[in-house]
Amino acid sequence: MPRRFRPAVTRLFGAVALALVGMAASPPPAMAFDVGAVIDSIRLSRYPLREPERRVWGTENVRDAVLVGQMENRLYLYRYVREGAKTFKLDFRSQPLVIDPEGWKASREENVAVRSPRAGEAFYWIGYADRTASAGKATGFLVDDKGEAASVNADKQLAVVTSSRPWDEARRAQALATLQAALRDYPTRLDTFPAQVRFEHQTAPDVTATFRTLHQVARAIPRAKTAEFDRALSDLRRFVMSQDYREIDPDGKDAEMLIALNDYGFWLAESGDTAQADRILTDVLRRDPSRTAAYLNRADARWKQREKSREERAYYEALAREDYRLYCTKRLAAKETIPGNIATRIGAALEVSTLDAQACRPRLAIFQAIQANDLEAVRTQLAGGQDPNGLNEHGRSALSVAVSRKQLEMVRVLLDAGAKADGPDNGFSLVASALPDAKDTRPAAERYALADILIAAGAPVDALDSNGTPLLMRRISYYSDSKDNLVYLLEKGANPNAREKNGRSLLHAALQTPKNFWFAEKLLARGADINAAYTRMYYGNSPMWETPLLEALRESPSGDLTPSATYAVPERVTYALAHGADPAVGGYGASKQAPDRNGLNEGLSLAVRYLQPDLIDQLVQAARPPQAPLST
């Protein structure tokens, strides 16, 4: 080692003990997210739930899949029997498992867990709790293999088990067998089993008849009697939230029920419960899409909902406007005058002065046609004046939706109609969606046909996502096993020196692991800068400029940490030095615009941890002038 470096190296080796202590005390890095949970979610998504339920719990094995769907304060247990690797059938769906509407709030999330029957048990246990739940209390449901349910409320003194089916001795014994373990299991965990268990029978109401009666009571009250009407609406709402509104006259035998449901949705929106109003009115329109008034009522509910949901304002605004268009389109088609106050309200929402056929033409039908893969319907929409660059409620274009569904002919039709391949797409990259899956074994010309026509139409290969990350950076960071896609993007002109928002380069990402060195070679062959630096952090006002070499040196030595050991130099370090990395580039500097040449100081302080004098020599010899003076 050259004489002039000895003082600095000696000082650096003197810091080894402190470095070892710090490394030994450091906790293992935390995972950014639970990969297993993501995989489970994707796998379980193939088992359908009834709209608008969302899955809050699920598990799958070789025999069956058990899931819990939630709709407001109602839970539903599903069991699917698997008949093969990809085939399954519904075994049962439970009655609504009703969480007490008096204590339930839409803003809270229930912690749901299911215990399947074991060792001859007859019931599933669905336990739930939330952060506000009282300690020492357990709430949940027993569900048998027919989907019949019983609610359970328990503490250490008493468990009350309530069912709409009468209890006999055999069924009580079966329930007790499940409760003995379930009440002390996650998420309930009672310390002791209740001293007393009481089984109660509560006759199930006639849902349709009771709803009709409560609706008639509310409708008969003059709206001027606000307090009286509010009490009647509260009774009606409490009843509906204790049932499944989708089971009110499910066969459509009573035409008056749709009128009653529409009234109920309208009243909910007026009272401020716009989210539930939206769900009720959506169900009305599911049953009868020709019910014109329901579009207006749902539009008003969604327009109000946009004020409550800042993050989803654009979403509800787009849906409300579409409902307003559907309402006035139907009125115009029937040659019915739109009342003046309603016309004013709709005109303001649509930002038009006249509600003519063009202003009222629905805008989202083309997206439904794309979802249905109905090419002729899409052509009809475009021929009727649909803007090929219009956005849906999620801020995505028709082209984006078609690309994500890999609909090649649909994409051609949209491009021919003027869809912009380089248009805004709410943070999505069209080319990213067009790239084939790693499991796609078709010939390359077929696999890349979709991406080819998009790029030919002007889709940028280096498009940034909503986080400011170039496509190639995201692919090398998260999908590096798809080697053909990486090569394809480079060959299509992707910038080998592209950087993410913080300035980190493609080479930084490619050198993160030796398995991607092959791609680093391709980047370097196309002009990638081995000394590209980004600001990793600040020390006061001094930025730390990080090159791929410095990032590689920052890798923790592997093996037992002892002062007498030596540690293998990371392959990343060896690779970077072999490919011309200059240790002098980077390090702490004064400029926030470009790196200083103070990298050797930082590089040596990191290299000393490996206790490899040869590495120190390599760094010193590879550092090119000019260099900042070494610290002493």
C-alpha positions in Angstrom: 0.0 0.0 0.0 1.4 3.4 -0.9 3.0 5.2 2.1 0.8 8.2 2.1 -2.3 6.1 2.9 -1.0 4.5 6.1 -2.3 7.1 8.6 -5.9 6.9 7.2 -5.9 3.2 7.0 -4.6 2.8 10.5 -7.3 5.1 11.8 -9.9 3.2 9.9 -8.8 -0.2 11.3 -8.9 1.3 14.7 -12.7 1.7 14.2 -13.3 -2.0 13.5 -14.3 -2.9 17.1 -16.9 -0.1 17.1 -18.2 -1.2 13.7 -18.5 -4.8 14.9 -20.4 -3.8 18.0 -22.9 -1.8 16.0 -23.4 -4.5 13.4 -24.0 -7.2 16.1 -26.6 -4.9 17.8 -28.5 -4.1 14.7 -31.9 -6.0 14.3 -32.6 -7.9 11.1 -34.3 -5.8 8.4 -38.1 -5.7 8.5 -40.1 -7.0 5.6 -41.8 -4.2 3.5 -44.9 -6.4 3.2 -46.1 -9.9 3.7 -45.4 -11.7 0.4 -47.4 -14.7 1.6 -50.4 -12.6 2.3 -50.3 -11.2 -1.2 -50.0 -14.6 -2.8 -52.9 -15.9 -0.6 -55.1 -13.0 -1.7 -54.5 -13.7 -5.4 -55.2 -17.4 -4.9 -58.4 -16.8 -2.9 -59.7 -14.2 -5.4 -60.9 -17.0 -7.7 -63.6 -18.0 -5.2 -66.6 -15.6 -5.9 -68.4 -13.7 -3.2 -71.8 -12.1 -3.7 -71.7 -8.4 -4.6 -71.0 -6.1 -2.9 -69.3 -8.2 -0.3 -65.5 -8.0 0.2 -63.3 -10.9 1.5 -62.1 -10.3 5.1 -60.8 -13.8 5.8 -60.0 -16.9 3.8 -58.0 -20.2 3.7 -57.6 -22.9 1.1 -56.3 -26.5 1.2 -56.4 -29.5 -1.1 -60.0 -30.4 0.0 -61.8 -27.1 0.3 -61.7 -23.3 0.6 -63.4 -21.4 3.5 -63.9 -17.6 3.2 -65.7 -14.8 5.0 -67.3 -12.0 3.1 -68.4 -8.8 4.7 -71.1 -6.3 3.7 -71.3 -3.5 6.2 -72.1 -5.1 9.6 -73.0 -8.5 8.0 -70.5 -11.4 7.6 -71.1 -14.4 5.4 -69.3 -17.7 5.7 -68.6 -19.6 2.4 -67.3 -23.1 1.9 -66.2 -24.2 -1.6 -65.4 -27.9 -2.2 -62.4 -28.4 -4.5 -63.0 -30.9 -7.3 -59.6 -30.5 -9.0 -56.7 -28.2 -9.3 -58.8 -25.5 -10.9 -62.4 -26.6 -10.4 -64.6 -26.1 -7.4 -68.3 -25.7 -6.4 -70.1 -23.9 -3.6 -71.0 -26.2 -0.7 -72.8 -23.6 1.4 -73.1 -19.9 2.1 -74.3 -19.0 5.6 -77.1 -16.8 6.7 -76.1 -13.2 7.4 -74.0 -13.1 10.5 -75.1 -9.8 11.9 -72.9 -7.7 14.1 -75.0 -5.5 16.3 -75.9 -2.5 14.2 -76.2 -0.3 17.4 -72.5 -0.7 18.1 -71.1 -1.1 14.6 -69.4 1.7 12.7 -68.3 1.8 9.1 -64.9 3.3 10.0 -63.8 0.3 12.1 -62.4 -3.0 10.9 -63.3 -6.3 12.5 -60.6 -8.8 13.2 -62.2 -11.9 11.8 -60.9 -15.5 12.3 -62.5 -18.9 11.6 -62.1 -22.2 13.3 -63.1 -25.1 11.2 -64.8 -28.2 12.8 -62.3 -30.6 14.3 -62.6 -34.2 15.7 -66.2 -34.7 15.0 -67.4 -31.1 15.8 -70.4 -29.9 13.9 -69.9 -26.1 13.8 -67.6 -23.6 12.3 -66.7 -20.8 14.7 -66.4 -17.3 13.3 -65.0 -15.0 15.9 -64.7 -11.2 15.5 -63.3 -8.3 17.5 -62.2 -4.8 17.0 -59.8 -2.4 18.8 -62.6 -1.0 20.9 -63.8 -4.5 22.1 -63.9 -4.9 25.8 -61.4 -7.2 27.4 -62.8 -10.5 28.7 -65.7 -10.6 26.2 -66.1 -12.8 23.1 -68.4 -12.3 20.2 -68.9 -14.6 17.2 -71.1 -17.1 15.4 -71.6 -20.8 15.1 -72.3 -22.0 11.6 -73.2 -25.6 10.7 -72.6 -27.4 7.4 -75.9 -26.1 6.0 -75.1 -22.5 6.6 -77.5 -22.1 9.6 -76.1 -19.8 12.2 -76.2 -18.9 15.9 -74.8 -15.7 17.4 -72.7 -15.9 20.5 -72.0 -13.2 23.1 -69.9 -14.3 26.1 -67.9 -13.3 29.1 -66.5 -15.4 31.9 -69.9 -15.4 33.6 -72.4 -16.1 30.8 -72.5 -17.1 27.1 -75.7 -16.5 25.3 -76.2 -18.5 22.1 -79.1 -17.4 19.9 -80.4 -19.2 16.9 -83.5 -18.9 14.7 -83.7 -22.7 14.8 -85.0 -24.4 18.0 -82.4 -26.1 20.1 -82.5 -29.8 21.0 -80.2 -31.7 23.3 -78.0 -33.0 20.4 -77.5 -29.6 18.9 -76.7 -28.0 22.3 -74.1 -30.7 22.9 -72.6 -30.0 19.4 -72.5 -26.3 20.1 -70.9 -26.8 23.5 -68.2 -29.0 21.9 -67.2 -26.2 19.5 -67.5 -23.4 22.1 -65.2 -25.2 24.7 -62.2 -24.6 22.4 -63.4 -21.6 20.3 -64.1 -19.2 23.2 -60.5 -19.5 24.3 -59.0 -19.3 20.8 -57.9 -16.3 18.7 -59.2 -13.6 18.4 -61.4 -14.0 21.6 -59.2 -15.7 24.1 -61.4 -15.8 27.2 -59.3 -16.8 30.2 -61.9 -19.2 31.5 -64.9 -20.8 29.9 -68.2 -19.1 30.9 -69.8 -20.3 34.1 -73.1 -20.6 32.4 -74.2 -21.1 28.8 -77.8 -20.1 27.8 -79.3 -21.3 24.5 -82.0 -19.0 23.1 -84.4 -19.4 20.2 -85.5 -16.3 18.3 -87.9 -16.8 15.4 -86.7 -15.3 12.1 -88.9 -12.5 10.8 -90.6 -12.5 7.4 -88.0 -10.1 5.9 -90.2 -8.9 3.0 -93.4 -8.4 5.1 -91.6 -6.6 7.9 -89.8 -4.3 5.5 -93.1 -3.5 3.8 -94.7 -2.6 7.1 -91.8 -0.4 8.3 -91.7 1.4 4.9 -95.4 2.1 5.0 -95.1 3.5 8.5 -92.3 5.9 7.4 -94.0 6.9 4.2 -97.2 7.8 5.9 -95.5 10.4 8.1 -95.6 14.0 6.7 -92.0 15.1 6.1 -92.7 18.2 8.1 -92.8 16.0 11.2 -89.0 15.6 11.1 -88.4 14.0 14.4 -91.2 11.5 13.9 -90.0 10.6 10.4 -86.4 10.3 11.6 -87.5 7.8 14.3 -89.4 5.7 11.7 -86.4 5.8 9.3 -84.1 4.7 12.2 -86.4 1.7 12.9 -86.4 0.8 9.2 -82.6 1.2 9.0 -82.0 -0.9 12.1 -84.2 -3.7 10.7 -82.5 -3.7 7.3 -79.0 -3.8 8.9 -80.1 -6.8 10.8 -81.1 -8.6 7.6 -79.8 -9.0 4.1 -81.6 -6.5 1.9 -80.8 -8.6 -1.1 -83.3 -11.1 0.3 -86.2 -8.6 0.4 -88.6 -10.1 -2.3 -85.6 -11.8 -4.0 -87.8 -13.3 -6.7 -89.4 -10.0 -7.7 -93.0 -11.1 -7.0 -94.0 -7.8 -5.5 -93.5 -4.8 -7.7 -94.2 -2.4 -4.8 -91.0 -3.7 -3.1 -88.7 -2.0 -5.7 -90.6 1.3 -5.1 -90.1 0.8 -1.3 -86.4 0.0 -1.7 -86.0 3.1 -4.0 -87.7 5.2 -1.3 -85.5 3.8 1.4 -82.3 4.6 -0.7 -83.6 8.1 -1.3 -84.3 8.6 2.4 -80.9 7.3 3.4 -79.1 9.7 1.0 -81.2 12.6 2.4 -80.3 11.6 6.0 -76.5 11.6 5.1 -76.0 7.8 4.9 -74.8 8.0 1.3 -72.7 4.9 1.4 -75.6 2.6 2.3 -77.9 4.6 0.0 -75.5 3.8 -2.9 -75.7 0.1 -2.1 -79.5 -0.1 -1.8 -80.0 1.9 -5.0 -77.5 -0.3 -6.8 -79.5 -3.3 -5.8 -82.7 -1.7 -7.1 -81.0 -1.1 -10.5 -79.6 -4.6 -10.5 -83.2 -5.9 -10.2 -84.6 -3.4 -12.7 -82.2 -1.4 -14.8 -85.1 0.5 -16.4 -86.1 2.3 -13.1 -85.3 5.8 -14.1 -85.8 7.5 -10.7 -83.2 5.2 -9.1 -80.4 6.6 -11.4 -81.2 10.1 -10.2 -81.3 9.1 -6.5 -78.1 7.1 -6.8 -76.4 10.0 -8.6 -77.4 12.4 -5.8 -76.1 10.0 -3.2 -72.8 9.6 -5.0 -72.4 13.3 -5.6 -72.8 13.8 -1.8 -70.4 10.9 -1.1 -67.7 12.6 -3.1 -67.6 15.4 -0.4 -67.0 12.8 2.3 -64.2 10.8 0.6 -61.4 13.2 -0.4 -59.2 10.3 -1.7 -62.1 9.0 -3.7 -63.6 12.2 -4.8 -62.9 11.7 -8.5 -64.2 8.2 -8.3 -67.6 9.1 -6.9 -67.8 12.2 -9.1 -67.4 10.1 -12.3 -70.0 7.6 -11.1 -72.5 10.3 -10.2 -72.1 12.0 -13.5 -72.7 8.8 -15.4 -75.9 8.2 -13.3 -77.0 11.7 -14.1 -76.4 11.0 -17.8 -78.3 7.7 -17.6 -81.2 9.5 -15.9 -81.6 12.3 -18.4 -81.0 9.9 -21.4 -83.9 7.8 -20.3 -86.1 10.9 -19.8 -85.2 12.3 -23.2 -85.8 8.9 -24.9 -89.2 8.8 -23.2 -89.9 12.4 -24.3 -90.3 13.3 -20.7 -89.5 16.8 -19.5 -86.8 17.0 -16.8 -88.0 19.2 -13.9 -86.3 22.5 -13.8 -84.6 22.1 -10.4 -83.3 18.7 -11.3 -82.1 19.9 -14.7 -80.2 22.7 -13.0 -78.6 20.3 -10.6 -77.6 17.9 -13.3 -76.3 20.7 -15.6 -74.1 22.0 -12.8 -72.7 18.5 -12.2 -72.1 17.8 -15.9 -70.9 21.4 -16.5 -73.3 22.0 -19.4 -76.0 24.6 -20.0 -78.3 22.3 -22.0 -79.3 18.7 -21.3 -79.4 17.5 -24.9 -78.6 14.0 -26.3 -74.9 14.7 -26.6 -74.5 16.1 -23.0 -76.5 13.1 -21.6 -74.8 10.4 -23.6 -73.4 7.8 -21.2 -69.6 7.6 -21.1 -68.8 4.4 -19.2 -70.7 1.8 -21.4 -67.6 1.3 -23.5 -65.7 0.0 -20.4 -68.5 -2.5 -19.7 -68.2 -3.7 -23.3 -64.4 -4.1 -22.9 -64.9 -6.0 -19.7 -67.3 -8.3 -21.6 -64.8 -8.6 -24.5 -67.6 -7.4 -26.8 -65.7 -6.0 -29.8 -68.9 -5.1 -31.7 -70.3 -3.2 -28.8 -67.1 -1.2 -28.5 -67.2 -0.4 -32.2 -70.8 0.8 -31.8 -69.8 3.0 -28.9 -67.0 4.6 -30.9 -69.3 5.1 -33.9 -71.8 6.8 -31.6 -69.3 9.4 -30.5 -67.6 7.8 -27.6 -64.3 9.5 -26.9 -61.6 6.8 -27.3 -59.5 8.7 -24.7 -62.2 9.1 -22.1 -61.4 7.9 -18.6 -63.5 5.6 -16.3 -64.2 6.1 -12.6 -60.7 4.8 -11.8 -59.0 7.3 -14.0 -58.0 4.7 -16.6 -58.5 4.9 -20.4 -60.3 2.4 -22.5 -57.0 1.5 -24.1 -55.5 0.8 -20.7 -58.3 -1.5 -19.7 -58.0 -3.4 -23.0 -54.3 -3.7 -22.7 -54.4 -5.0 -19.1 -56.9 -7.7 -20.4 -54.5 -8.5 -23.2 -57.2 -7.9 -25.8 -55.1 -7.5 -29.0 -58.0 -6.8 -31.5 -59.7 -4.5 -29.0 -56.5 -2.5 -28.7 -56.2 -2.2 -32.5 -59.8 -1.0 -32.8 -59.2 1.7 -30.1 -55.9 2.8 -31.6 -57.6 3.1 -35.1 -60.3 5.2 -33.5 -57.7 7.7 -32.1 -56.8 6.3 -28.7 -53.5 7.8 -27.5 -50.9 5.3 -26.7 -49.0 8.0 -24.8 -52.0 9.5 -23.0 -52.5 9.8 -19.3 -53.2 6.6 -17.5 -53.5 7.3 -13.8 -50.0 6.1 -13.0 -50.1 2.9 -15.1 -47.7 2.1 -17.9 -49.3 0.7 -21.0 -46.2 -1.1 -22.1 -45.9 -2.7 -18.7 -49.4 -4.1 -18.9 -48.7 -5.4 -22.5 -45.6 -7.4 -21.6 -46.1 -11.2 -21.5 -46.2 -13.3 -18.4 -43.0 -15.3 -17.6 -45.1 -18.5 -18.1 -46.2 -17.5 -21.7 -44.5 -20.0 -24.0 -45.9 -18.7 -27.3 -43.4 -17.6 -30.0 -41.8 -14.2 -29.4 -43.7 -12.6 -32.2 -47.0 -13.5 -30.6 -46.0 -12.8 -27.0 -44.8 -9.3 -27.9 -47.4 -8.4 -30.5 -49.4 -6.3 -28.0 -46.3 -4.4 -26.8 -45.1 -3.9 -30.4 -48.3 -2.2 -31.6 -48.4 0.1 -28.6 -44.7 1.2 -29.0 -45.3 1.6 -32.7 -48.3 3.9 -31.8 -46.1 6.0 -29.6 -46.3 4.4 -26.1 -43.1 5.5 -24.3 -40.8 2.6 -23.3 -39.4 4.8 -20.5 -42.8 5.8 -19.1 -42.8 6.7 -15.4 -45.3 5.2 -13.0 -47.1 7.2 -10.3 -44.0 6.9 -8.1 -41.7 8.3 -10.7 -40.1 4.9 -11.4 -39.2 4.0 -15.0 -40.6 0.8 -16.4 -37.2 -0.9 -16.8 -36.3 0.0 -13.2 -39.4 -1.6 -11.9 -38.9 -4.7 -14.0 -35.3 -5.3 -12.9 -36.2 -4.6 -9.2 -39.3 -6.8 -9.0 -39.5 -9.0 -12.1 -35.9 -9.8 -13.0 -36.7 -13.5 -13.6 -38.6 -12.4 -16.8 -35.3 -12.0 -18.7 -36.9 -11.8 -22.1 -38.9 -8.7 -21.1 -35.8 -6.9 -19.8 -33.9 -7.6 -23.1 -37.0 -6.6 -25.1 -37.3 -3.2 -23.4 -33.6 -2.5 -23.9 -33.8 -3.5 -27.6 -36.9 -1.2 -28.0 -34.8 1.8 -26.8 -35.2 1.9 -23.0 -32.6 4.3 -21.6 -29.8 2.3 -19.9 -29.1 5.3 -17.7 -32.7 5.7 -16.5 -33.1 6.6 -12.9 -35.9 6.4 -10.4 -37.3 9.4 -8.6 -34.5 9.6 -6.0 -31.8 9.3 -8.7 -30.9 5.6 -8.2 -29.8 4.1 -11.5 -30.6 0.9 -13.3 -27.0 -0.3 -12.6 -27.6 0.2 -8.9 -30.6 -2.1 -9.2 -28.9 -4.6 -11.5 -26.0 -5.0 -9.1 -28.2 -5.6 -6.1 -27.8 -9.4 -6.6 -25.2 -11.5 -8.6 -28.1 -13.2 -10.4 -28.7 -10.0 -12.4 -25.0 -9.4 -13.4 -25.9 -10.6 -16.9 -28.3 -7.6 -17.2 -25.6 -5.3 -15.8 -23.4 -6.4 -18.7 -26.1 -5.5 -21.2 -26.6 -2.1 -19.6 -22.9 -1.4 -19.7 -22.7 -2.5 -23.3 -25.3 0.1 -24.1 -23.5 2.9 -22.3 -24.7 2.7 -18.7 -22.5 4.7 -16.3 -20.8 2.5 -13.7 -20.2 5.6 -11.6 -23.7 6.9 -11.6 -24.4 8.4 -8.2 -27.5 9.5 -6.3 -28.1 11.2 -2.9 -28.6 8.5 -0.4 -28.9 10.7 2.7 -27.7 13.9 4.2 -25.3 14.6 7.1 -26.4 18.1 8.1 -26.3 19.9 4.8 -23.8 17.5 3.2 -25.3 15.0 0.8 -24.0 11.4 0.7 -23.6 10.5 -3.0 -23.9 6.8 -3.5 -22.4 4.9 -6.5 -23.1 1.2 -7.3 -19.6 0.5 -5.7 -20.4 2.3 -2.5 -23.8 0.6 -2.3 -22.1 -2.7 -2.8 -19.5 -2.0 -0.1 -22.4 -1.2 2.3 -23.4 -4.8 2.3 -22.9 -6.4 5.7 -20.2 -9.0 6.0 -21.5 -12.5 6.4 -20.5 -15.0 9.0 -19.8 -14.8 12.7 -18.6 -11.4 13.7 -15.3 -11.7 15.6 -12.3 -9.4 15.6 -9.9 -12.1 14.4 -12.0 -13.2 11.4 -11.8 -12.1 7.7 -14.9 -11.8 5.6 -15.5 -12.5 1.9 -15.6 -9.5 -0.3 -19.1 -9.2 -1.9 -19.3 -10.3 -5.5 -20.9 -6.9 -6.2 -17.8 -5.1 -5.1 -15.5 -7.3 -7.2 -17.8 -6.9 -10.2 -18.0 -3.1 -10.0 -14.2 -2.7 -9.7 -13.6 -5.1 -12.6 -15.9 -3.0 -14.8 -14.2 0.3 -14.2 -15.8 1.7 -11.0 -13.9 4.7 -9.7 -13.8 4.6 -5.8 -13.1 8.3 -5.8 -16.6 9.2 -7.1 -19.3 10.0 -4.6 -19.1 10.2 -0.8 -20.0 13.2 1.3 -19.8 16.5 -0.6 -20.7 20.1 -0.6 -22.7 20.1 -3.9 -26.4 19.0 -4.0 -26.3 19.1 -7.8 -23.5 16.7 -8.7 -21.2 14.3 -6.7 -17.8 15.4 -5.3 -14.8 13.1 -5.6 -14.8 12.1 -1.9 -15.8 8.5 -2.4 -12.6 6.9 -1.3 -13.0 8.1 2.2 -16.4 6.5 2.5 -15.3 3.4 0.5 -12.4 2.7 2.8 -14.5 3.2 5.9 -16.9 0.6 4.6 -14.2 -1.8 3.3 -12.4 -2.0 6.6 -15.2 -4.1 8.0 -14.1 -7.0 5.9 -10.6 -7.0 7.4 -9.2 -7.6 3.9 -6.0 -5.5 3.3 -6.2 -6.6 -0.4 -9.5 -4.9 -0.8 -8.1 -1.7 0.6 -5.3 -1.8 -1.9 -7.7 -2.4 -4.8 -9.8 0.6 -3.9 -6.8 2.9 -3.5 -5.3 1.7 -6.8 -8.6 2.0 -8.7 -9.3 5.5 -7.5 -8.5 8.0 -10.2 -7.5 11.6 -9.7 -8.6 14.1 -8.6 -9.4 12.9 -5.2 -10.5 14.7 -2.0 -7.9 14.3 0.8 -8.4 11.3 3.1 -9.8 11.9 6.6 -7.4 11.3 9.4 
